[in-house]
Structure formats: structure tokens, C-alpha cells
Amino acid sequence: MIILILILLLIFGAPLYTILLGSTLYSYQSADLPLLIIPYELFGMSSIPMLMALPLFTYAGYILAATEAPKRLVYLSSNALRYIPSNLTLLSLLLAAFFAAITGSSGITIIAFGGLLFAMLNEKYSEDFSLGFITTSGGIGLLFAPSVPMILYAIIAGVPVYEFFYSGILPGLFIMLLFYGYSILCAKKLPVAEKINYDIDKDKSIATYLEAILPLLILLAIYTGSLAIPEVAAMTLLYVVVVEYFFSREINVKQMLACLEESMALVGSIFIILGVSLASTNFIIDTGVPEKIFDLLAFFITSKASFLLFVIFFLLIIGAFLDIYAAIIVVLPILVPIAQSFEVPLIHLGIIFIAVMEIGFITPPIGINLFIASNRFDKSIFEIYKTTLPFFLLMLFAALVIAFFPDLFLIRG
């Protein structure tokens, strides 16, 4: 009866953390385990230094998205790539990847760049291509540092975050290459380099170049290991606040507080879900749930290859109903022991996990990017979904290649 009530609450829009908390409390009570374990796990999160990076990166990304920084970055990037054919799609991929990585949300890239990029792309490509490309491209950034989902996965799976970041580089570039190649095929005419004209105020020129340096500083600090991830996050936030408040002067204290409220709503929900999930994870492991699931699937999953196919198919279904954070927190503890039994490296599993869950952003009924793009471009969900189908297939193909040919992609730092 309790389970039925929780399912109905989820269907009618109750916050995910309340459902998880309710199910965890019920599970502990049914197993006659002390409920004090749950607040103990919540308190134990304070001993995970990596968690400090999540709110800092997310807040910095929201501040950037609230200014004209995206437009200026488009202008500078177009000039830097002015000799490369189809440079509009390439710079769209690069900028969307950066914003998705730093905010942990691919949807915010649609809000920040959507209108500007759509107007430019629609001149060289069909409307369907432009809509599908913008709606899907942001998710690619979740495979690049300092991706918040990657940090969260590393915490829960217990893998070295730096090695995980290094391992995401080639898979992310591979998906970007597929998107870029497809854009060349879909061009209305022979792809050429385009220069974007965007008038930057003279008093904003310093801010423009400081903004352009930021991605390089973040990547340099992370991949050289000169700073710990929380330190990189703190540096990023301080840098963004100084540049946007003192140099571009496009954001004031009131607006920054609004960005803080919006970004921390996202981070707060993640933290609550994580804390509750850590408690439920212990219950899942102690009661042997992974082993029971493995026994049920033993007839179908008999090898490493069949397990990888199962993971992709399973995550495609999960991605249609859960966002990437909930999926990592809820599903990962079940998959990890089974993956280890088939000797699947957890970093490899993580790259597959992120790559497949990126598809969830464009998969009905929950696919958040579909709703954001529908609202942003005043199109129906069905129209937006139809435009994303070719990119859905490209991402699925990439996930299969990454899963079965890991030696081509995974590198260590």
C-alpha cells in the first residue's frame, strides 16, 4: 500500500527527494533497522570535500548565463574558427559543451544560446536541423570537466575524479565529431566558414577577453592537477563574479542573488537526494538487492557484452523517466556490484552511464531539453522531439561504440 501511494505521488509531481525519503524510511522500518542511520548519512556528506565544487560551479554558470557573455563568446569563437568549414556548428558545440559542463545542465545552454544560435544556423540549415541541433548539443558537455554529473558519479562509485575526467575527453570529442560531420552533410550548400558580426561595446572589450580566457583557465587547472576540484570551483566563481560585476557590469547584487536562489534550488535538491540515497544504498547492499537482480537476469545476461547491452537498454528506459542526477544516485548503487562481477571497470561504466543519460535529456516523457526548447522556440513537444531523432540515433551509436570499443577512448591522466 505504501509503495502504491509513493508511486501515485511521483506521478502527480511530488518532489523526487520526498519519494526517496518515504521509500527509504519504509524500507528501514520494514527491516527493523534504526532510522537514525538516515540523518547520520546526511551528516556524513559534510566529510566529502568534492561536494563543495557542485554549488560553486553551478552558481558561476548561472551568473554567466544571465549576462551577455554567451553572445560575446560566440563572437570571439567564430573569429577563432573563421577558417574552418561549418564553423557555426562547431562553435555551437564548443560553447554548449562548456556551459553544460560548468553548470551541470544542458538545458541552460538552450536558454543562454538558443535564440542567437538558431537565428544563425537557420540561414545555412533547415529549421528541423537547427532546432534538433540546439536541443541536443548541450548534453555533450557532461563528458568534459568540470561536469557536475561526472563529479557526482565519481563520489558515489568511488573512482578517482581526475582519471574520470581524462577518460571523458575522447568519448566527448567523438560525439562532437559525429555531430559536426552530420552538420556538414545537412548543410544547404557547400559548407564554408562564416564570420559572425556582433558589436561589442568598447567598454566591454576587456570583459570579453577575460571571459574567453575562463574555459582555458578551468581546463588548465583541472587537467594539470595544479588545483583540487573544489579549489578550481572557488576560483571559477570568484573570477566570474569579478569579471561580470566589475568589468562587464551587466549584473548587479540583486540579480546575483536571484541566480543564487535558482542555482541553489537545483543543488539543494541534488544534495537532499544524495543524502537519502546514501542511506538507501546501504540498505540495498545489506539486503542483497544487486545479487537478487543479478539472479533474476542471469538467464539473459551471461557475458560482459550482454551486460553492456543491458546497461544501455536499461539506462535508455531510466533516462525517459529520471533526470541524470536522480539516475546516478538511485540506479548506480545497483549497477556497480553487477558491473564488478563482470569485470567492467567503473570508469568505463561511468562514461557509458553519462553518454546514455545524455540521451535522456531528449527522450519523452521527462526529457527536460524538449520542454525547454518547446518553450524557447514556441514549438510543440512533438515537433521538437521529431527534430531530435537523428541526433538521438547519433548519440545511441556513439554510446554503443564507446561501450564495446573502450580501448579506443579511455585514457588515464
N, C-alpha and C positions, 0 to 999 in steps of 0.2 A: 504493500500500500504506500509506504513512504517513497519507494523508488518511483512509483507511478506519479505521485504528487510532484516530485522533483523534475521528472520529465515534462510534465504539464507546465510547470513554472518556467522551464527552459524554453519551451515552445512559445509561451506567451511573453517572452522577452525579459525574464528576470536576469540580473547580472550573473555572469558565469561564476564569479567567486562565491556567491551565495549558494549556488547549486553544489559546487565543490565542497564548501564548508558543511552543508547539510548532509551530503553523502558521506563525508569523512566522519562526522560526528555519529551518524547512524552506524557506520561500519565499526567504529571503535566500541560503541555501546553494544552492538550485537556480539562482538568478540570478547566482551567483558574486559577491555583494555582501558587504562586510565586516560581520561580526557585531557589531563594536564600535559600530555605529550604534544598536543597541538600548539598551545601557546609557547611551549618550550622550543618547538621548531621555528616558530615565528621569531622568537628572540634570538635563536641561533643564526638567523640570517645576518645579524649585525657583525658576525665574525667572517663574512665573505667580502674581502676588500673589492673584488671585481664588480660587485653590485653598485658601488659608488659611481661607476662610469656611466651606467644606464641613464639616470636622470640628467647628468651633465651634458652628455652628447645629445640627448633628445631635446633639451631646452635650447641648446645652441642652434640646432637645426630649425626649430620653430621660430627663433628670432630672425634667422637668415630668410626664411620663407615669408616673413611679414614685411620685408623691405624690398627694395628694387634690386637687391643683389642678384637674384636669378637672371634678370634681364641683362645686367652688366656682364655676368659670367657667360651668357650666350654670345654677347658681342665679342668679348675677348677670345672665346673659344673658336668662334667662326673665323676670326682672323688668324689664329694659330693653326687652324686646319684648312686654310684657304686654298691649298694646292692639292687637297685630297678629294677625289670624286665622291659625290653624295655626302659631303661633309656635314650637311644639315642633320642627317640621321645619325651620323657618328657622334656629333657633339650632343645631340639629344640623349643618346645612350650614356655618354660620359657624365653629363650633368645629372641625369636622372639617377644614375648609379651612385654618384656622390651624395646626393640629398637623401636617397633611400638608406645608404649606409650610415650616415650620420644621425638620421632621425629614427631609424628602425621602422619606417613606414614608407611603403611605396606610394600610398595614396597621396601623401603630401606633395609629391613631385607633380602630380596631376594639377593640384591646386596652384603650386608655385610656377610651373612652366606651361601648363596645359594650353591656355589661350594663346600665348605667344608662339609656341612651337606649332600648334595646329594651323595658325594663320600662315606660317612659313612653309610647312610641309604640304599643305593643301594646294599650293601653287605647283608643286612638282609631282605630287602623288594623288591618287584618288582619295575621296573623303573616307571611304572604308579603311584604306590602309592607314591614313593619318590617325583616325580615331583608335584603331586597334593598336597601332604602334605606341601611341602615347599612353594608352591604358595599361599596356603590358610591360613597357620597358623599365619602369621604376623598380620592379621586383628583382631585376638582375643585381642591383646594388647590394642586396642582402648577402651576397657571397664575397663581399670585399670589406676589409677593415675600414672603420671600426664597427661593423654591423652589430647592432644590439641583439638580434636573434642568435648570431654566432656566439656572442659572449654568454648569453643565457644557456645555450646548448652546452658550451664548454663547462659551465658551472655544474649543470645537472649531470652530464655524462662523465665529468672528472677528467677531461682531456686538456692538455696544455693549450691555452688560448692562442699563443703566438704561432705554434705549429698549425693550429686550426686555421688561422688567418692565412698563413702561407699556402696551405692546401686549397684554399678557396680561390686563389688567384687564377690559375689556369682554367678551372671549370667556368668561372665567371667570364673570362675572356672568350672562351669557346662559345658560350651562349651569345655574347655580344657579337662575335664574328658571324654566327648564324643569322642574327637579326640584321646585321649590316649587309651581308650577302643577299638576303631576301629583299632588302630595300632597293638594292641595285637592280634586281630582277623586276621589281614592281614600278620602277621609275617610268614616267610617261614618255620620256625621251632619254637619249644617251646621258648617263649621269655626269654632271660637271660640278666643279667646286663653286660654291656660292659665297659671296661676301655679304654679310648682314649689316645693314646700316642702322645704327642705333646711336642717337645723340646723347653723349654723356656730358653732363654739366661739368664745366672746368673745375668747379669746387668739389666735384665728386671723383676726380681722376685719381687722387691718392687712395681713396677708399676702394676704388675699382681694382687697383693693382694689389692692395692689401688683401682683398677678398680672393683674388686669383691665386695668391701665394698659399692661402689656408689649406687647400687639399694637399699640396706638396708637403707642407709642414707636418700635417697629420700622418701622412703615409711614411715620411722620413722618420718621424719619432717612433712609430709603431714597428716598422719593418727593420729598423736598425737596433731596436731594443734599447734605445738610449733613455726612454722613459717608460715607466709602468703604465698600463692601460688607464687606470684612474687618473694618473698624472697627465696623460695626454688629453683626457676628457676635461680636466680642470683648465689646462692650457687653452683648449679649443673654446671653451665657454668664455674665459676671460678675453681672449683675442677677439671673438665675435662681438662681445659687449662693447669693448673699446672702439673697434672699427665702426660699428653701426651707430653707436651713440655719439662718439666724438668726431668721427671723420665723415661718414655719410649723413649723419644727423637725420636719419629717416625713421627713427624710433625713439619714443620718449619713455619715461619711467612707467606711466600708466599702461602703455602698450606692452612693455616688457612684463609687467605684472599679469596682463591678460594672456600673454604667451606662456608665462609660468603656470598659470591656472590650467590652461588647456593641455600643456605637455605633461604636467604632473598628474592630471587625471588619468592619462594613459599609463604613466609609470606606476602610479599608485595601484591601479587595477592589476598590473603585472606583479607587483610585489605581494599583494594580498593573495593572488592566485598561486604564486610561487611558494609562499609560506604554508598555505593549506596543502598544496600539492606535495611538499616535502614530507608532511605528516602522513598523507595518504600513500606516498611512495613506500614508506617504511611498512605500512600495513600490507600493501600489495606484495612486497618482498617476503615479509614474515609469514604470510598466509600462502605463499607459493603460487600466486596467480600466474606469473610468467610460465612456470612449469606446467600448470594446468592448461593454459592456452596452447603451449607447445605440444602437449599430448593430444589436444583436440585437432591440431593442424598437422600432426606427424604424418598422416596419410598423404597429404598434399605437398608438404614441404619436406623433401628428402635430401636436399643438397643446398649448397651455398647459392647456386644460381636460382633455384626455385624460391629460396628465402628472399633474395633481392627482388625478384618479380613480385612476390607477395608484398614486400615493403612498399614498392612503388604503387601497386594497385590499392593497397590499404590506405596509404597516405593521400592518394587522389580522392578517395571517398571522405577521409577525415578532413581534407582541405576544403571540401564543399560545405562543411558544417562548422568547423572551428577555425579561428584565426591562428596565425603561426605561433604566437606566444602560448596560447592555450594548448595547441597541439604538442609543442615541445614539452610543456610542463606535465600534461596529462598522459600523453602517449609514450613519450621517450622511456620512462622507467619500465614500461612493459617490454619495449623492443630491445633494450640494451642487453639483458641477460640472454635473450634468444639469439641476438647477433653474436654475442661472445661464444655461444655454443657452436656456432657455425664458423667461428674464427674470422668474422668480419671486423676489421679494425674500426673502432668507434669514430675515428676521424673520417674514414670513408663513409660510414653510416651517416655522419653528420652532414657531409656535403650532399649526399643523396637526399637527406631529410630536407635541407634548406632548398635544394633545387626543385624538389617536387612540391613543397609547400608554397613556393613562389607561384606555382600554377593555381593554388587555391585562391589567390587574390582575384583571379578572373574566372572562377568556377561558381556557378549558381548552386545553392541559393544564397550563400553567405558572402561570396566574393566581393569584398569591400570596394575594390577598384571599379567594379561595374557600377556600383551605386554612386561613387564619387564622379566618375566620368559621365554618367547619365545626368546628374545634376549640373555638372560643369558645362556640358555641351548641349543640354536640353534635348536629349535623345532618350528613347525608351530603353529599359534594361535589355530587352530582346535585341534591339538594334545594336547596342554596344557589344553584347555577347557575340553576335554574329560576326562583327568586325574583328574580334579577338581570336576566332577559331584557328586561322593559320598560325598565329603566334603560340597558341595552345599546343598545336602539333609540333612546332619547332622546339618548344621547351620540354615537351614529353620525349622527343627524340634525343635531346641533349641529356636528359636525366637517365635514359636507358644506356647511352654511350658512356656516361660517367660511371654508372653502376657496374657495367661489365668490362670496362677497359680502364680501371683505376690507375694503372701504371703510366698511362699517357698524361695524367692530370695531376696526381697528388705529389706535391713536393714538400720538403721539410725545411724549416728555417734553421 
